[in-house]
Amino acid sequence: MVIIGGGFAGIGLAIRLRQQGIDDFVIVERAADLGGTWRDNRYPGCACDVQSSLYSFSFAPNPSWSRTFSPQAEIWEYLRACARTFDIERHFVFGQIVTSAHWDAATQQWVVTSATHQWRASILIAANGALSDPVVPSIAGLESFGGRVFHSAQWPHDIDLRNQRVAVIGTGASAIQFVPAIQPLVQQLHLFQRTPPWIMPRRDHAIPHWRRALYRAVPATQRAERALLYAMREVMYLPFRHRWVARLAERAARRHLAAQVANPTLRAKLTPAYTLGCKRILLSDDYFPALTQSNVELVTTAVSRIGHDGIVDADGTLRPVDTIIFGTGFRPTEPPLAPHIVGRDGQSLAAAWQGSPRAYMGTTVAGFPNLFLLMGPNTGLGHSSVILMVEAQIEYVLAVLAHMNARSAGAVEPTRVAQTAYVAWLDARLAPTVWNSGGCRSWYLDESGRNAALWPDRVGAFRRTVTRLHPRDYHLSPRVAPNMPHV
């Protein structure tokens, strides 16, 4: 097998393969180290927005988390520790950007190519993640700016923002973490907000030493905490489907805003006009207080252009700045590998999808034999840990491979009928949710306006869905190349 990507999904699959006695695989990683998004995102204040005990592998609990919501460095080290503990470091090939992957029907192999390497494998796993390539909007004059410009996912290690005039464009999940972290350092911070997010209290705190010692001495206590967090998070799905629950949650968010922002004008600018949950719900205890400080200006007029010395808004006001930071997120509905993966009929994933990613069980695609997508279309969540979804997908992959091997098949893919029916069922389930009808435009929606990112139900429902293997939904091809070369 070839696994593309060495983040949570790739590492999790590799561990489960080793546990199944399978070790004929490589993990092709474009960077010089493993870790995925938790390696790349090193901005100040970077941390998870799901509790640590739930944002980790079920088969690799970590009793040493320092906080309820673990910071980036600890999550990255956790992934490194998992790679060491389960002996998968030797499977990595670093510094390799996949430039093409095409299906060779004659040998029933994927031919995967980078600038310097080529691999042939019977199975291809795309585990490169949905939040791996940052988006920088096209703004007139950006190339003429004389200061530093970067995306929060590409935070320079040598940047010193002390006494700088800084502009932040974007108010998403990353911005609400790094804005409070840099606010005390900078001379002036101009925060350009297009749409205010709904923000709920975070209630993060340090995990006391006695509790960590208890986790180590009695692992069942941490498993019980994980089970409780899982149940609580499943309840948090309700606002996305039931408007009356969303209105209750909105009241809590408004109280949180009112308690932290006394100025009515500023509070009005920070109050969303769309239904809670339509865009990603964010968690923070320090974002609102940071915006009330004297060196922060919230700008709600659009950016018109960027000059050599600063940013000009739609009203013509020039704000001189030394540094511009983009907190403008990612584009999960346009996977960067999709144009380079070519299936059975010579068609790329991008061409097959035509701007709207679709996959059976979010994992396999008709016309692309022996290809599996981890964190593929409609496997994202708005309420719980995506690691739970990844683990369910991994077990689905193992089940399909077992089904394939039991019948001595050389290739497997979903039938088009099964995939079409599955996607239609998904779309029907998504139609009444707040994501599709909440009155906002979000990164959940693709070019056609379809929700191609999120799973429309609880995590438990996804697990039950992918656990039931329906043999009639798969097309199996007899094995034509019994002596497959090793990867």
N, C-alpha and C positions, 0 to 999 in steps of 0.2 A: 504494500500500500504506500501511497504518497499522501501525506497530510500537509496541507498548506496552512501555515499559521501556528504560532507557538504561544497563544494566549490560553485563557481558561478552557476553551472548547478543545483545542488541539491537545493540550496537556491531559485533560480529563479523558479523552478518547484513548490516548497513548497508555495511560495507566490501566484502563479497563481492558485494552488489548493484551497487555502484559499479564494481567490477572487471568485472562483466558488462555494463556500459553502462546499467544501470537506475538512474535517479535520481528517479523520480516516487514518492517516499515521504516520510513524516514519522515521526519518533520522538517519541511522546508520553510525557513524563517528569513524574512527579508532583512531584519535588523541583526545586530551583533550579539544580542542576548534575547532570552525568552521573556515572556510577560505580557505581550500584547498591549492593550490600552493602559494597563497599570505600569508598564515600562515607559510608555510614551508620555503620558500625562503627569508632568511633575510640577505643575503650577502651584504656587503657594496656597495652602488650604485644601489641596486635593484630597478627597476622602470619599468613601462609599456612602450611598444614601439608603442602603439596606443594612440591617444589623449584621455584625460580623459573624455571629454564630449561624446565620442563615446564608450569608454570602460566602460560602465555602463548600467544598465537596463533602457529601454525606459520608464518604469512605475515608476522609482525611480531616477530622476535626482538629481545630487548633485551640488548645486551652490557654494560649499565651497572648491573645488579643489584648491590647492595652486600653481600648475604648469600645464603647457600644457600637459606634460606627467607625470602623478601622480606617486609618489614614493610608494614603497611597503607598508609602514606603513599606508598610507592614504587609499589605496585600501582595506587593511585588516579591517580597522576601518569602511570603507563604508559598507562592507559585514556584520559586526556586527550590524551597525546601521539599515540596511535593516531587519535583523532578529528581532531586537527589535521593529521597527516601524510596521512591518506586523505580529507581534506576532507569530513567528514560533520557537522561542527558546525552547518552551516547547515540541516540537516534536523531539528534538535531544536526541540520546542516545550515549554518548561519550565513548571513550576507548574500542570500540568493533571492532575487526578485523574479517570480514566475512571469515569463513573457508570453507563454502559450501553453495550452494543454488541449490535445485533440485525441479523439477516440479512433483507434485503429481496429476496424472490424475484423480484419483478417487474422489478427492475433488476439483479439479481445483484450486489448491493453490500452491504457492511457499513456500517451507520450507527453511528458511534462518537461518543458524547456525553460532554462534561465539563460543569462548571458554567457555563462561558463559551463553549465552542466545540463545533462539530459537524463531523465529517469523514465523507465518503462515499468508500469505497474498495472495489475489487474483492477485495483480499486483506487479511486481518487476521492479524497475527502477535502472539501473546501471549508476550512475552519478559521478563516481570516477575520471573521467578526463583522458586525454591522457598523461599528463606530471606530473604524480604523483610518479613514481618510478625511481630514478636516476640510471644511468648506470656508473659503474666503470669498465674500461677495465681490462682484465686479463693480467698482466705484470709479468714476471718472477722476483722473489725476493721481490715482494711488501710486503709480510708478514714479511720480515726481516728488513724493514726500522725502524730506531731507533727514528725518529721524529714523528710529527703529520701528519696524513693523513686524508683528508675528501673531500667530494663532495661539490660543491658550494650550492646545495640544502639542505645540512645538516651542515651549517656553525655553528661552536661551539660558544656559547655565551661568553665563557671565553678565546677565542684565542686572543693573543696579538702579532701582527706581527712586532712591532717596532724593527728595527735593526736585523731582521731575514733574513736568506737566504731562499728564497721561489722559488719553482718550480711550475709553472702552466701548466697543461697538458690539451690542448683543447683551441680553439679560437672561440667558438660559442656565442650565444646571451647573456649568463650569463657572460662569461669571458670578453667580451668587456665592461661590466659595472663594474665588480669588479676590473679588472686590473688597470684602472686609479685611483680607490679609494684607493688601497693599495700601489701603486707605490711610493708615497711620504714617506711612513712609513718604507718600508723595506730597508735592507742594499743592497741586490742584488735580482733581479727577473729574473729568466730564464723562458721564455715563449716558450713552445714546441708547434709548429704549424705544423699540418699535411697538411691542405689545407687552404689557406687564404680566408676569406669571402669578398664578396662585401659589402662595407659600404657606406652609403649615409649620408649626413648631417642630424642631429637630429633637430636642431633649437629649443631646449627646452627653456622655459623662465617662470619666475614667472607670475602668473595671478594677475594683480593689484587689490587692494581692491575695487576700484570703479566698476570694471567689475563684481566682485563677488556680490557686492551690487545690481547691475543691474539685475543679474540673479535671486536674491531673490525677488526683487521688481517686475520684469516683466519676469516671467518664459518663456514666448514665445521667448525671445531673446536667451536663451540657447538652446531651441528646434530648433530654426533657425540655430544656430551654428552647432548643431548636424547634421541637415539635410545637411548643406553645407559640413561638414567633410565626411559624408556618400557618397555624390556625388563625392567628390575629391578622396576618397579611391576606389570607383568603377572604376574610370579612371585608377588607379594604377594597375589594373588587366591586362591591355593591354600588357605590356612587357612579360608576361608569355605565351601569345599566338602568338604574332607577333614579329618576330626576329628583324625587322627594328626598332621597338619601344625599344626593349631590347638594341640594339646597341646605341641608343640615351641616354638611361639611363646609360649605361656603360661609356659613355663619361663624364657624370656628376660625376659619382663615381671616375673616374680617375682624374678629375680636383680636386675633394675633397682630394684625396690622395696626389696629387702633391703639393697642397697648404699647406699641413700639414707635409709632409715628404720631406725634401730637399735632403737627402742622396740617390743617385741613386741605390746603392746596396741594402739598406734597402727597398726602394720603390719597387724594382723588386721582392723582397721576399714577399711583401705584395700585389702584383698584381695577381689576380686569372687568371687561364688559362682556365676557363670554362665560359659558357654563363651566364650572370647575371640572377638571378632568379632560376637557377638550384638547388642551395641550398638557404636557407633562407637569404633574404636580411636584413642586420643589419643597425641600425641607431646609430651614435655616433659623437659627436664633440670633445671628449677628448681621445679616444682610441689611435689614431695615434700619437698625441703629447706625450702621456705617453711612447710609444715605442721608442721615440727619446732621452729619458733621459739616462744619463750616467750609471745609476744603472740597466738598463734593457738590456737583451740579447734575441734576437729572434733566436730560435733554430729551424731549418727546417729539421734536420736529425732526423730519427725516434728514439724513445726510445727503447733501446735493453733490458735493465734489470735495476732493482733497487737494490741497496745494502744497507747496514746498514747506511752508511753515505751520500748517494746521488744517483744520476741517471747517468747511463752509456748509451750513445747514440750509434747509429749503427756504428760510426767511432771509438768507443772505448774510447771516451772522458768521464771522470768522472767529474761531477759537484756536489760538496758537497752542500747539502741543509739541512735546519732544518725542513722545512714544505713542504708538497706536497698537492696542491689543484687541484682536478679534475673539469674541466669545460666541461665535456664530455656528457652533456645532458641526454636525456631520450630515451625510446624505445616505441614509441606510437603504433607500429605495433605488439607489443606483450603484450596486456593488461594483467596485473597481475591477474585479476579476471577470465579471460577466462577459465583456467583449472578447476575452482571450480564451474562454473555455468553449470548444467546438465539439458538438456531439455527433451522433450517428449519421445524420443527414447533411453534414457539412455546415450546419447552422450554429452560430454562437448562442450562448445563453441570452446575451443582450438582444439579439435579433429575435429569438423565440419569445422573449418577454415583452418586447416593444414598449419599454418604459414602465411596465407593471409586473413585477416579479410574482411568479406563481409556482408552487411546488406541492406535491402530494405529501401530506403530513409535515409540511414545511421542510422536507428533507430530501426527497427524490423528485426527479423531473423527467417526464416523458420525452423520449428522444435522446436521453443522455444516460446510456447504460453505465452501471457501476459507479455512478457519481452520487455522492452524499453531501448535503449542505448542512453544516451545523450553525445554528442561529440563522437559519434561512428565512424565507418569507413567512410572515404571520406567526413568528415564534417569540416576538418581543412581549414585554409586560408593562403595565402601568401601575401595578400594585405590589409586586413581590420580587423575589430574587430570580434573575434570569438563569442562575446556575442550576436551579431546579429544572428549568426547561432543557438546558443543555444535557443534564444527566438523563432525562427522559429520552431525548433524541439519541444519545449514545446507546442506550439499551435497545432502541428501535433499530439502529444500524446493526448492532450485533445480532438481533433477531432475524433481520432480512438476510444477513450473510449466512446465518445458520440454515435458513430456509433454502437459500441458493445452494449451499454445499450439500445439504441432505438430498438434493435432486441432481447433483453433479452438473449443475448449470455453470456456464462460463460467463453469463451476463444476466443482469436483472434490471428492470426499470418498471415504473408504474405504467399501466395502460392509460391512454389518453382519455378514455371514458371515465376511469376511476379518478384521474386528476381533475377533470372538468367537473365532475360531480362533487368532489371534495371542496374545490374552490367556490363553487356555487353555494354549498352549505355554509362555508366560512362567511361569504359575503352576506348571506341572509342573516347570520348570527350577528354580524357587525352592524347591519343597517340601523337598528334602534339604539345603538350605544352612543354615548356622548361624543366619542371620537369622530363619528360620521355625521352626527346631527347636532353638534353643540355650538355651532355658530362661529367656528374659528378655522383657520388654515394652519396645519401643523406639519412637522416632518414625518408624521405617521402616514400621510397621504402621498401617493405617487403622482406622476404627471397627469394621469387620467382622472385623478380625484379619488381613486380607490385606496382603501386602507390596506397596504401591502406589508405593514410592519408588525401589527399587534395580533395576538391571540385573543379571541373574543370571549373568553371565559376564564374560570379559575385554573390554577395550575393542576389541581387534581383532575379536572376534566381533560386536560391535555394528556396527562399520564394515562388515563383510562383509554383515550382515543388511540394513542400510539402503541399501547400494549396489545391491543387486539389486532393480530396480523390476519389479513384477509387474502389468502393465496390467489383468489380470482382477480385481485386488483393488480397483479404483477405479471409482466411478460418475461418468461425465462427462455434463454437461448442455450442450446446444448453447448457443452464445452468443446471448442475446436482446437485449443492449444494446450494439451495436457501438461507439457513440460514448460511451465512458465519460468523465464529467467528471473533470478532474484533481483530485487531492487538494489 
